[in-house]
Amino acid sequence: MSAAVEARDLAIGYPGRRVGAGISLGIRAGEVLCLLGPNGSGKTTLFKTLLGLLPPLAGEVRVLGEPVADWSRAAFARKVGYVPQAHAGIFPFTVEDIVLMGRAARIERFAAPSRHDREIAADCLAALGVDHLRTRIYTEISGGERQLTLIARALAQEPALLVMDEPTASLDFGNQIRVLDHIGRLRRRGIAVFMSTHQPEHALRVADRIALLAPGRLAGLGAPAEVATPDALAALYGVDAAAVAASLPAFSRFPQHRPERHAS
């Protein structure tokens, strides 16, 4: 089976400004890959390149075996969900309306959402514990509630691949745990998840593999226990290794995912 998404010798950035190069990675169905890296290392730029929102400066991106540039946006939206870092919103849509937007690629042009679409939207809100917000105005709820709504919208797409840019950044502790637990359920459904986080304990809790993105390059990729070491994290974030090591015992309080072995 081909990877859900694969980058080969990828260079990322903008016209006249290269952010990173030599990036090669892939994510399989039912796998969670967590991306760690300091601010400015290019995490969001990498995500936008994998999603076809930015053209690669070099190399290739394939989604479900096909070059990302060959996908129509409608077909892409039926297979790939994206949760951005933050979204304030402008128009006074209800929370239900926002989540139903995730069904847009599966609804015929000019057709209204069906009962089935509304049931899926309701199920996604309930799964994240925010179904009580269904009739609230999106622009009037808290930043954390908006983030949960965006995650529900992406889930409503029923994607094969879900890309999440710091999905727990604005959430309180309880909602962080709920989102991480839900990511584990997505894995069991065979969905590939590529997410970034600034909290290594979150990566250790849910990841099958961890990628370390240093400014300009991929600094590590592999099993969590092998990649998220005190020395590697200290080098990545420019801090003292002893300070990182002192914080690592706290990670043991989180039940870490034990990935199944994949056949070669």
DRENDO-1510 file (C-alpha; in Angstrom, 1 decimal, always signed):
<recs>
REC; n; res; u; v; w
REC; 1; MET; +0.0; +0.0; +0.0 .
REC; 2; SER; +1.3; +3.5; -0.9 .
REC; 3; ALA; +1.9; +6.1; +1.8 .
REC; 4; ALA; -1.0; +8.4; +2.7 .
REC; 5; VAL; +1.5; +11.2; +2.1 .
REC; 6; GLU; +5.2; +11.1; +1.0 .
REC; 7; ALA; +7.8; +13.8; +0.6 .
REC; 8; ARG; +10.9; +13.0; -1.4 .
REC; 9; ASP; +14.0; +15.3; -1.1 .
REC; 10; LEU; +11.6; +18.2; -0.5 .
REC; 11; ALA; +12.7; +21.8; -0.4 .
REC; 12; ILE; +10.2; +24.2; +1.1 .
REC; 13; GLY; +9.8; +28.0; +1.2 .
REC; 14; TYR; +8.7; +31.0; -0.7 .
REC; 15; PRO; +10.0; +32.8; -3.8 .
REC; 16; GLY; +13.4; +34.1; -2.9 .
REC; 17; ARG; +13.4; +32.5; +0.5 .
REC; 18; ARG; +14.2; +28.8; +1.1 .
REC; 19; VAL; +13.0; +27.6; +4.6 .
REC; 20; GLY; +14.2; +24.0; +4.4 .
REC; 21; ALA; +15.6; +21.4; +2.1 .
REC; 22; GLY; +16.4; +17.7; +1.9 .
REC; 23; ILE; +13.2; +16.6; +3.7 .
REC; 24; SER; +12.0; +13.1; +3.1 .
REC; 25; LEU; +9.3; +11.4; +5.1 .
REC; 26; GLY; +6.1; +9.4; +4.6 .
REC; 27; ILE; +3.0; +8.5; +6.7 .
REC; 28; ARG; +1.0; +5.3; +6.3 .
REC; 29; ALA; -2.6; +4.6; +6.9 .
REC; 30; GLY; -3.3; +4.2; +10.6 .
REC; 31; GLU; -0.1; +5.9; +11.7 .
REC; 32; VAL; +0.5; +9.0; +13.7 .
REC; 33; LEU; +3.5; +11.1; +13.0 .
REC; 34; CYS; +4.3; +14.0; +15.3 .
REC; 35; LEU; +6.4; +16.9; +14.2 .
REC; 36; LEU; +8.5; +18.8; +16.8 .
REC; 37; GLY; +10.5; +21.9; +16.1 .
REC; 38; PRO; +11.1; +25.4; +17.4 .
REC; 39; ASN; +9.3; +28.5; +16.2 .
REC; 40; GLY; +10.4; +29.5; +12.7 .
REC; 41; SER; +11.7; +26.0; +11.8 .
REC; 42; GLY; +9.2; +25.7; +9.0 .
REC; 43; LYS; +6.5; +23.4; +10.4 .
REC; 44; THR; +3.6; +25.3; +9.0 .
REC; 45; THR; +5.4; +25.8; +5.7 .
REC; 46; LEU; +6.0; +22.1; +5.4 .
REC; 47; PHE; +2.3; +21.4; +6.1 .
REC; 48; LYS; +1.2; +23.9; +3.4 .
REC; 49; THR; +3.6; +22.3; +0.9 .
REC; 50; LEU; +2.3; +18.8; +1.7 .
REC; 51; LEU; -1.2; +20.1; +1.2 .
REC; 52; GLY; -0.5; +21.7; -2.1 .
REC; 53; LEU; -1.1; +25.2; -0.8 .
REC; 54; LEU; +2.6; +26.1; -1.5 .
REC; 55; PRO; +4.5; +24.7; -4.5 .
REC; 56; PRO; +7.7; +22.8; -3.5 .
REC; 57; LEU; +11.0; +24.6; -4.4 .
REC; 58; ALA; +12.4; +21.2; -5.2 .
REC; 59; GLY; +11.6; +17.5; -4.7 .
REC; 60; GLU; +8.2; +15.8; -4.8 .
REC; 61; VAL; +5.0; +15.4; -2.7 .
REC; 62; ARG; +2.7; +12.5; -3.3 .
REC; 63; VAL; -0.7; +12.0; -1.6 .
REC; 64; LEU; -2.2; +8.5; -1.7 .
REC; 65; GLY; +0.4; +7.7; -4.5 .
REC; 66; GLU; -0.4; +10.6; -6.8 .
REC; 67; PRO; +1.5; +13.9; -7.2 .
REC; 68; VAL; -0.2; +16.5; -5.1 .
REC; 69; ALA; -0.3; +18.9; -8.0 .
REC; 70; ASP; -2.4; +16.4; -10.0 .
REC; 71; TRP; -5.3; +16.4; -7.5 .
REC; 72; SER; -8.4; +18.5; -8.1 .
REC; 73; ARG; -9.2; +20.5; -5.0 .
REC; 74; ALA; -12.6; +18.8; -4.7 .
REC; 75; ALA; -11.1; +15.3; -4.8 .
REC; 76; PHE; -8.4; +16.4; -2.4 .
REC; 77; ALA; -10.9; +17.7; +0.1 .
REC; 78; ARG; -12.6; +14.3; +0.1 .
REC; 79; LYS; -9.4; +12.6; +1.2 .
REC; 80; VAL; -7.4; +15.1; +3.2 .
REC; 81; GLY; -8.4; +17.2; +6.2 .
REC; 82; TYR; -6.5; +20.2; +7.6 .
REC; 83; VAL; -6.7; +21.8; +11.1 .
REC; 84; PRO; -4.9; +25.1; +11.1 .
REC; 85; GLN; -3.3; +26.7; +14.1 .
REC; 86; ALA; -6.0; +29.3; +14.7 .
REC; 87; HIS; -9.0; +30.8; +13.0 .
REC; 88; ALA; -10.9; +33.8; +14.4 .
REC; 89; GLY; -13.6; +33.8; +11.8 .
REC; 90; ILE; -15.4; +36.8; +10.3 .
REC; 91; PHE; -19.0; +35.8; +9.4 .
REC; 92; PRO; -21.5; +34.8; +12.1 .
REC; 93; PHE; -22.0; +31.2; +11.2 .
REC; 94; THR; -23.2; +28.7; +13.8 .
REC; 95; VAL; -20.8; +26.0; +15.0 .
REC; 96; GLU; -22.9; +23.5; +13.2 .
REC; 97; ASP; -22.6; +25.4; +10.0 .
REC; 98; ILE; -18.8; +25.5; +10.3 .
REC; 99; VAL; -18.6; +21.7; +10.8 .
REC; 100; LEU; -21.0; +21.1; +7.9 .
REC; 101; MET; -18.5; +23.0; +5.7 .
REC; 102; GLY; -16.4; +19.9; +6.1 .
REC; 103; ARG; -19.0; +18.0; +4.1 .
REC; 104; ALA; -18.9; +20.5; +1.2 .
REC; 105; ALA; -16.8; +18.3; -1.1 .
REC; 106; ARG; -19.3; +15.4; -0.6 .
REC; 107; ILE; -22.4; +17.4; -1.3 .
REC; 108; GLU; -23.5; +18.0; -4.9 .
REC; 109; ARG; -23.3; +21.5; -6.2 .
REC; 110; PHE; -26.3; +23.7; -5.1 .
REC; 111; ALA; -27.6; +20.9; -2.9 .
REC; 112; ALA; -28.4; +21.4; +0.8 .
REC; 113; PRO; -26.7; +19.2; +3.5 .
REC; 114; SER; -28.7; +16.0; +3.9 .
REC; 115; ARG; -29.9; +14.4; +7.1 .
REC; 116; HIS; -26.8; +12.1; +6.9 .
REC; 117; ASP; -24.5; +15.1; +6.6 .
REC; 118; ARG; -26.0; +16.7; +9.7 .
REC; 119; GLU; -25.8; +13.4; +11.6 .
REC; 120; ILE; -22.1; +13.2; +10.8 .
REC; 121; ALA; -21.5; +16.8; +11.9 .
REC; 122; ALA; -23.4; +16.1; +15.1 .
REC; 123; ASP; -21.3; +13.0; +15.7 .
REC; 124; CYS; -18.1; +14.8; +15.2 .
REC; 125; LEU; -19.1; +17.6; +17.7 .
REC; 126; ALA; -20.2; +15.0; +20.2 .
REC; 127; ALA; -16.9; +13.0; +19.8 .
REC; 128; LEU; -15.0; +16.1; +20.9 .
REC; 129; GLY; -17.4; +17.0; +23.7 .
REC; 130; VAL; -18.7; +20.2; +22.2 .
REC; 131; ASP; -22.1; +19.2; +20.8 .
REC; 132; HIS; -23.7; +21.7; +23.3 .
REC; 133; LEU; -22.1; +24.5; +21.1 .
REC; 134; ARG; -24.0; +23.4; +18.0 .
REC; 135; THR; -26.3; +26.5; +17.8 .
REC; 136; ARG; -23.7; +29.0; +19.1 .
REC; 137; ILE; -22.2; +31.7; +16.9 .
REC; 138; TYR; -18.7; +30.6; +15.9 .
REC; 139; THR; -17.2; +34.2; +16.3 .
REC; 140; GLU; -18.6; +34.4; +19.9 .
REC; 141; ILE; -17.1; +31.3; +21.4 .
REC; 142; SER; -13.7; +31.0; +23.0 .
REC; 143; GLY; -10.5; +30.3; +21.1 .
REC; 144; GLY; -10.3; +26.8; +22.5 .
REC; 145; GLU; -13.9; +26.1; +21.5 .
REC; 146; ARG; -13.1; +27.4; +18.0 .
REC; 147; GLN; -10.2; +25.0; +17.8 .
REC; 148; LEU; -12.3; +22.0; +18.7 .
REC; 149; THR; -14.9; +23.1; +16.1 .
REC; 150; LEU; -12.2; +23.2; +13.4 .
REC; 151; ILE; -11.1; +19.7; +14.4 .
REC; 152; ALA; -14.7; +18.5; +14.1 .
REC; 153; ARG; -15.0; +20.2; +10.7 .
REC; 154; ALA; -11.9; +18.3; +9.5 .
REC; 155; LEU; -13.3; +15.0; +10.9 .
REC; 156; ALA; -16.6; +15.6; +9.1 .
REC; 157; GLN; -14.7; +15.4; +5.8 .
REC; 158; GLU; -14.1; +11.7; +6.6 .
REC; 159; PRO; -10.5; +12.0; +5.5 .
REC; 160; ALA; -7.9; +9.3; +4.8 .
REC; 161; LEU; -5.2; +11.8; +5.9 .
REC; 162; LEU; -5.5; +14.4; +8.6 .
REC; 163; VAL; -2.9; +17.2; +9.0 .
REC; 164; MET; -3.1; +19.1; +12.3 .
REC; 165; ASP; -1.0; +22.2; +13.0 .
REC; 166; GLU; -0.6; +22.4; +16.8 .
REC; 167; PRO; -4.2; +21.2; +17.4 .
REC; 168; THR; -3.9; +21.4; +21.2 .
REC; 169; ALA; -2.2; +24.8; +21.4 .
REC; 170; SER; -5.2; +26.8; +22.7 .
REC; 171; LEU; -6.9; +24.1; +24.7 .
REC; 172; ASP; -7.2; +23.6; +28.4 .
REC; 173; PHE; -5.7; +20.5; +29.9 .
REC; 174; GLY; -9.0; +18.5; +29.8 .
REC; 175; ASN; -9.6; +19.2; +26.1 .
REC; 176; GLN; -5.9; +18.5; +25.3 .
REC; 177; ILE; -6.4; +15.0; +26.7 .
REC; 178; ARG; -9.7; +14.6; +24.8 .
REC; 179; VAL; -8.1; +15.5; +21.5 .
REC; 180; LEU; -5.1; +13.2; +22.1 .
REC; 181; ASP; -7.4; +10.4; +22.9 .
REC; 182; HIS; -9.5; +11.0; +19.8 .
REC; 183; ILE; -6.3; +11.0; +17.7 .
REC; 184; GLY; -5.7; +7.5; +19.0 .
REC; 185; ARG; -9.2; +6.5; +17.9 .
REC; 186; LEU; -8.5; +7.9; +14.4 .
REC; 187; ARG; -5.5; +5.6; +14.2 .
REC; 188; ARG; -7.6; +2.6; +15.0 .
REC; 189; ARG; -9.9; +3.7; +12.1 .
REC; 190; GLY; -7.0; +3.6; +9.7 .
REC; 191; ILE; -6.6; +7.3; +9.3 .
REC; 192; ALA; -3.1; +8.7; +8.9 .
REC; 193; VAL; -2.4; +11.7; +11.1 .
REC; 194; PHE; +0.4; +14.2; +10.8 .
REC; 195; MET; +0.4; +16.7; +13.6 .
REC; 196; SER; +2.8; +19.3; +15.0 .
REC; 197; THR; +3.1; +20.2; +18.7 .
REC; 198; HIS; +5.4; +22.1; +21.0 .
REC; 199; GLN; +4.8; +19.6; +23.8 .
REC; 200; PRO; +7.0; +16.5; +23.6 .
REC; 201; GLU; +4.8; +14.7; +26.1 .
REC; 202; HIS; +1.9; +14.9; +23.7 .
REC; 203; ALA; +4.1; +13.3; +21.0 .
REC; 204; LEU; +5.2; +10.6; +23.3 .
REC; 205; ARG; +1.6; +9.9; +24.2 .
REC; 206; VAL; +0.2; +9.4; +20.7 .
REC; 207; ALA; +3.0; +9.1; +18.1 .
REC; 208; ASP; +4.1; +6.0; +16.2 .
REC; 209; ARG; +7.0; +8.1; +15.0 .
REC; 210; ILE; +8.4; +11.6; +15.8 .
REC; 211; ALA; +10.1; +13.9; +13.3 .
REC; 212; LEU; +12.4; +16.7; +14.5 .
REC; 213; LEU; +12.4; +19.7; +12.2 .
REC; 214; ALA; +15.4; +22.1; +12.8 .
REC; 215; PRO; +15.6; +25.3; +10.9 .
REC; 216; GLY; +16.4; +24.3; +7.3 .
REC; 217; ARG; +16.5; +20.5; +7.7 .
REC; 218; LEU; +15.0; +17.4; +9.1 .
REC; 219; ALA; +17.1; +16.6; +12.2 .
REC; 220; GLY; +15.6; +13.2; +13.2 .
REC; 221; LEU; +12.9; +10.8; +12.3 .
REC; 222; GLY; +12.0; +7.5; +14.0 .
REC; 223; ALA; +10.5; +5.8; +17.0 .
REC; 224; PRO; +9.7; +8.2; +19.9 .
REC; 225; ALA; +12.1; +6.6; +22.4 .
REC; 226; GLU; +14.9; +6.8; +19.9 .
REC; 227; VAL; +14.3; +10.3; +18.6 .
REC; 228; ALA; +12.8; +12.4; +21.5 .
REC; 229; THR; +15.9; +12.0; +23.7 .
REC; 230; PRO; +17.1; +14.8; +26.1 .
REC; 231; ASP; +20.2; +15.4; +23.9 .
REC; 232; ALA; +18.2; +15.6; +20.7 .
REC; 233; LEU; +15.5; +17.9; +22.2 .
REC; 234; ALA; +18.2; +20.1; +23.8 .
REC; 235; ALA; +19.9; +20.5; +20.4 .
REC; 236; LEU; +16.6; +21.1; +18.7 .
REC; 237; TYR; +15.4; +23.9; +21.0 .
REC; 238; GLY; +18.8; +25.3; +22.0 .
REC; 239; VAL; +18.5; +24.6; +25.7 .
REC; 240; ASP; +20.5; +22.6; +28.3 .
REC; 241; ALA; +20.3; +18.9; +28.1 .
REC; 242; ALA; +20.2; +18.5; +31.9 .
REC; 243; ALA; +17.1; +20.7; +32.0 .
REC; 244; VAL; +15.4; +18.6; +29.4 .
REC; 245; ALA; +16.3; +15.4; +31.2 .
REC; 246; ALA; +14.9; +16.8; +34.4 .
REC; 247; SER; +11.5; +17.3; +32.7 .
REC; 248; LEU; +11.4; +13.8; +31.0 .
REC; 249; PRO; +10.3; +11.8; +34.1 .
REC; 250; ALA; +7.1; +13.8; +34.0 .
REC; 251; PHE; +6.4; +12.2; +30.6 .
REC; 252; SER; +6.1; +8.8; +32.2 .
REC; 253; ARG; +2.8; +9.8; +33.8 .
REC; 254; PHE; +1.3; +9.8; +30.3 .
REC; 255; PRO; +0.3; +6.4; +28.9 .
REC; 256; GLN; +2.4; +6.2; +25.8 .
REC; 257; HIS; +1.1; +4.5; +22.6 .
REC; 258; ARG; +2.9; +1.3; +21.8 .
REC; 259; PRO; +2.7; +1.1; +18.0 .
REC; 260; GLU; +2.1; -2.3; +16.4 .
REC; 261; ARG; +4.9; -3.6; +14.2 .
REC; 262; HIS; +4.2; -3.0; +10.5 .
REC; 263; ALA; +5.3; -5.6; +8.0 .
REC; 264; SER; +8.1; -4.5; +5.8 .
</recs>
